[in-house]
Amino acid sequence: MLSAEEPSKLAGITTVSARAIQTIVAATTGSRISVPNQLIKVSTHDDQGLLGIDISCPLDYGALDTIGQTPGASVFSLAGEARQDIVNRVSEIAGVKVGRVNLRLTGLHRNTEKRRLK
């Protein structure tokens, strides 16, 4: 048995599957853009040794209010900020170096909460 001071040298490797990375990207994107993960499509590829990511998803309808109330804001500026946040968060969570990220906005999503009877 190893003491707390002795470093553990275990044989083996740790890998994270492509599907797990895609799920992390979808969750991060959904959180950042405020759309359900089911509406987000993610694919990954090798980008010259880095993780390349392609994301397709709608934009939250509330972003239109942000654009209307913020001078100089546009869909492109909001998407660019979101893309950078996604890169940073995915790198932090998954421990991978992210290369090119393509974010394709496919429409608008209006978040409608359903009423619950109590």
Summary of the structure (lengths in Angstrom):
residues: 118
radius of gyration: 18.7
end to end distance: 54.6
largest distance: 62.9
contacts: 268
relative contact order: 0.19
helix: 39%
strand: 25%
